[in-house]
């Protein structure tokens, strides 16, 4: 009898304990937090010169992908840029990546590529001349250090160089027009006069920032006529068979250069006062950036680290002005050979243009209570990396729900965007605190 009573008491205690446990389970957000804590890989530093062992999980997550899109929640924070430098170091030294791609003009990328490959030119001068107006946020000490590291790597590895590319359209420098016309003069002399006429008035004769502002000030009809001429030049060159005295590869590069010139002209040919045209222009931009990345990767065979804003490397748009993002186009073209990684932050400072149009430092405190960043800040006290594809179910479910998230571009204030990290990216790196990037010259 005593034995039976003991068994009953034990059963009741176990039942009570089970009921108590069930009744005190943490709410979904807390369960998600505990799950994310178990899956977070700590990052020791964002210093480019730091050891690289803690980035090995990133290498496993990227796997055999050919392009990694590495984002940023602001366009001008020191730690975002130094983290990208550090990740580039790791991917080059340990994972076979050989190209760094930046959200900058195609011709700007070519000038910096020439420097990192051959040492030709002064990187400070190149950046000062190329990174103006739209691209002024890249004229920083952090990117100068990254470019100089690439050059130093190539000096040590002349037979296996790294390269620099720009995938964007807003500025096409005079060197690009000159290269196409020199090629035509040498290899397609019958075509040269026609190309010269088509490009008349398009080649920049002023600094990059001045040229971009002046281009936008032209009448819409004139901008559209310029786009038609640049596209006609591309069509003429693309239809030509490979000329004698050159190679298929050299011809393909010249056609791509002409394509970049046409992209610039067409990119300015939208009516930016019309909301539908503005939206179409944003979709055009993200598509052409993806086209350029895919072309470069296929032509060089390189694995590419793509640096852009979180929104551009994303699979989903969070802004009604953007119909589709570069990340979505790249996933369409490359499948799982494209991997997207967002980089978020908890608090800190960044450079951006204020409401009065001047560039200055902005500072934000702890993220709002129900925001994505508030959750991410609580996961662990230090910076970390998450694989959103394999996170425990509780964490994935929480991070699959759109919540207010910072998405700060070149101007501020900027409203919070409703973003679901799991639906938008494959990986996520969270930094608890950021500081302003070190600008080499004020944007203007």
N, C-alpha and C positions, 0 to 999 in steps of 0.2 A: 504493500500500500504506500509506504514511504517512497519507494522507488518510483511508483506511478505519479505520486504527487510532485516529486522532483522533476520528472519529465514534463509534466504539465506546466510547472512554473517556468522551466527553461524555455518551453515552447512559447509561453505568453511573453516572456522577456524578449525573445528573439522577434516575435511579432511586433511588440511595442517598439523595439529598436528599429525595425524595418519601417514602421509607420512614422517614427520620429525622423528617420533619415529622409523618407519621401517628403515629409512635410517641411523639411528645412533645406531642400535643394536650392541652390542659389538661383536667382532669376536668369533668364536667357543671356543677358549681357555679361553677368558674372561667369556663367559657364563658358561663354565664348572667350572671355578674358583668360580664364585658367587654361583653356585649350590652346589659345595663341601663345601663352607663356611657355607651354611645353614644346612648341614647335619653332620658337624664335631662335635664330642663330645670332649670337652677339657679334658686333663689329667693334674692334678695339679702337679704331681711329679713322678719321677722314684725311689724315696727313698723307700726301702722295709718297713720302719717303718712308712711311711705316712698313713694318713687316706685312707679308701677304698671306700668311697661313689662314687667317680668319676668313679669307675670301674663297677658300676651297669649296664651301657649300654652294657659293654662287656658281662656280665652275660646273659643279654637278647639276645644278638646276638649269643652266643654259644648255648643257649637253652638247650635241652636235649642231645646234642652230647656227645658221649663217649670219644672222643679223640680230643683235641685241639692241632694242630701243631703251635707252636709259633716260628717264625723265627728270623733271625738277618742278617743284611747286611754286617757285618764283624764278624770274629770269635773271636775278642778280644777287645771289647769296654765295658767300665765300665757300662754305662747306659743301654746297652742291657741286661747285666747280672742282674743288680739290678732291672730292669723292670720285668724280668722273676721271680725273687724272689717275687716281689710285687704281680704280677699276681697269682703266686702259692698261696701266702697267701690268696688272695681274693677267689680263686677257692676252696681252702680247707675249709676256714671258712664259705663261703657263698653259694657255689654251689656243695658241696659234692665230689669234686675231692680228690683222695687219692694216686695217684702215680705221681711222677716226673720222666720222662724218658729223658735221655741225649744221645747224639750222642757219645757214648763211649762203650767199650767192655762189653759184657754180664757178664763176671766174675768180672770186675771192679764194675759194678752196684751191683752185689751180695755182695761184700765186704762193699760197702757204705750202702746198704740196711740193712745188719746185724748191722751196727753201729746205723742207725737211729731207728731201731726197738728195739735193746737191749742195746745199749751203748757199745757194744764190739768193742775194737780197738780204735786207735787214728786217727781221720779223716785227720789230717795233714799228718800223715805217709801214710795212705791209698792213699791219693791223690798224694803224692810225688812218691809213688811206682807205681801207676797205670797210672797216667796221664803223660806219657813220649812220646817223639817222636811225632807221629801223634796226640796224645791227650794232648800234653803239654799245649795247650792254655786253658785247663780247670783247670789247677793248679793255681787258683787265690783266692785272698781274698774274692771276690764276691761269688764264688761257695762254699768256706768254710763257709761263713756266711749262705748261703742257707741250706747247709747240717746241720749245727748246729741248725738252726731254726727248721728243720724237727725233729731233735732229741728232742728239747725242747717241740715241740708240742706233740710228742708221750709220753713224761714224763707226760704231763698234760692229755692226752687222751689214756691211755694204752689199752682200750678196742676197740678203733677205730683208729688204727695207719695209718700214711702215710708211703709210701714206695718209694724206689729209684730203678730205673732200668737203665741198659745200653742196647741199642738195636743194637750195632755195632759189628764188627767181628775182627778187626785188631790185637787184643791181647786177648788171652785166658790164664789166669793165671794158675799156678800149682794147686791151690786150687780146680779148676774145675775138673781137671783130678783125683785128689785125691778123690773128692766127688763121682764121678761115680764109681771108682774102689772100694771104701769102700762099696758102696751100693751093688755092684756085689758080693764082698766077703761075705757080710752078708746075702744077700737074693737070690743070684744066683751063688753059689760057683762053679758050673760046668762051668759057663761062664767066671769066673774071669781070668783064665790063658789065654784064648783067647783074652779077652779085653786088658789085660796087654801087650800081644805081639803086638796087633794092635796099641796101643798107644806108643810103644817104640820109643824114639827119638823125640816125639812131645811135651812132657811135658817141659815147660820152666825151664832151670837151670841157667838163667842169668836175670839181670834186664830187665824190659819190653822194654825199648828203644833198648838195645843191642840185645835182642831176635828178635825184629821185623826187625832190619837191617840185622841180620845174616840169618833170614828166607828168606828174599828177595835175599840174595847173593847165596843161594843154587841153583844148576842147576835145570832147568825147569823140567826135567824128575824126579828128586828126589822130587820136590814139588808136582808134580802130583801123584806120588806113595804115598806120605804122605796123600794126599786128599782121595785117594782110600781106604787107611787103616782106616782113620777116619770115612768115610762114611760106611764102612763095620761094624765098631763098633756100629755106630748108628743103622744100620739095625738089627744087632743081638739083641740089647737091645729093640728096638721098637717092635720086633716080639714076645717078651716074654709076656705071660699073667701076670697079677699082682701077684707077689709071695705071698705066705702065710707069715704072720707076718708084712706086710706093708699095705699101703692103695692105692687106685686107684690114689689119688691126689699125694702122694709121688712118685709113679712110673711115673706119667706124668711129674713131675718136673725133674726127673732123665733123662728121655728120652729127654726133652728139653735141659738139660745141655749137653747131648751127641750131640744133634743137633747143639748147639752153637760151640762145638769143631769141628764138621764137617764143619760148615760154615767158621770157621777160616782157616782150611786147604784148603778148596776149594777156598776161597777168594785169597789165595796166589798161586793158581795153574794155573793162566793165564800167557800168554806170554806178558808182559807189554811193550815189544819192538815192538809188532805188533799192529798197530792202531785199527784194528778190534777187536783183543783180549782185548785191553785196554778198548774199548767202551763196550764190553760184560762184563768186570769185573765191570764197573761202574753200569751197569744195574743190575747185580747180587747183588751188595752191596745194592742198594736202595730197591730191592725186599726183600732181607732177613731182612733188618731193618723194613720194613713194616710187614713182617711175624712175627717178634718177638714182635712188638707192639700189633698186633692183637691177638697173642697167649696169651700174658700177660693179655690183657684186658678181653679176654674171660675166662681165668683161674681164675683171681682174682675178676672179676666183677667190677673192679675199673674204674672210670673216670680218664683219663690220660692226663696230660700236657706234651706234647712232645716238647723238646727243640732241635732245629737243625738250620742249615743255611736256609735262605729264599729259596734257590734253592731246598733243600731236602724236605721241607714241601709243595712245590709248586705242582700244577697240571700239569704244562707244563715245559719242559726243555728249557733253553735258551743257552745251551752249546752243541755243536755237539758231545762232548765226552760223554755226558750222554743221553742214549736213552730214559729213562723214570725215573721219580722221585718218591721218597717214597710217596709223597702226592697223586700221581695218583694211586699207588698201594693201599694206604689206602682208598681212595674214592671207588675204585673197591671192596674192601673187606667189608667196613663198610657203604657205601652209605653216606647219610646225617648225620650219626653218627660221621663222621670226618669233622672237620672244620679247614681251613688253614688260618693263619694270618701272613702276612709279617710285618717286622719292618724295616723301612727305616730311613735315616738321611740326614740332609742338609750339615753340615760341621763338622770338628773335627778330632780326632785322634784315632788310634788303633794300636795294636801290630800285626806285621806280619813279615815273613821272607823276607828279601830283596834279590836283585839279587845275592849278594855275599854269600847267605846261612845263614847269621846271623839274629837273631831276633832283631828288633828294632821298635821304635815308628815311624809311618808314619802319616802325617797330610795332609788333603785335605781341600781346601777352598770351596767357594760357588759352587754349582753344575753347570754344563754346561747349557747354555741358553735353549736348546731344550730337556733337560732331564726330566725324570719323577720327580726327586727330586726337580728341580727348580719350577715346578708346585706345588708340595706338600708343599714346603717352603712358597709359597705365600698364601696358603689357610687360615692360621691364624698365629698370631705371636707366640703362644705357642704350646706345644705338643698336639696331638689329636688322636682320633680313628675314623675310617670310616668303615661303613658296605658297602662293594663294591657291595653286592647283591641287596641292596635297595636304593642306591644313586640315586639322580634325574637323569633323562635321559641324560642331557647335560654332567654331570660329568661322568656317566657310559660310554658314547660314547668316551669321551676323554681318559679315563683310560683303555679303551678296545683296544687302538691302541698301538702296540709295540713301545717303545721309549728307548733311551739309559738310562740305570739304573745301579747303582752300585751293584756289586755282588762279594764281596771281601772275599776270603777264607783265607788259612793259609799263602799265599805269596802275595807280592805286588811289582811292579805294576800289576794290573789286568785290562784288557780292560773292558769297559762298555758293558753290555749285553742288547740286545733289548728285553724288557719284557713288556707285557701287564698286568698290575695288575689285572684287572677284570677277565681275562681268567686264571690267575695263582693262585689267592687266593680268599678267601671269605671276609676277613677283612684286614685292614691295619692300623698300628700304625706308625705315623711319629714323630720322634724326631728331633728337629732343630739342636742340637749340642751334640756330644759325645766326651768322653775322653778315654784314654787307660785303659784297665783292669789292676788291680793290681796283677801282676804275683808274685807267691810265689817263683818261681825258673825260671831261663831262660830256654826256650825250647832248647833241645839238644839231 
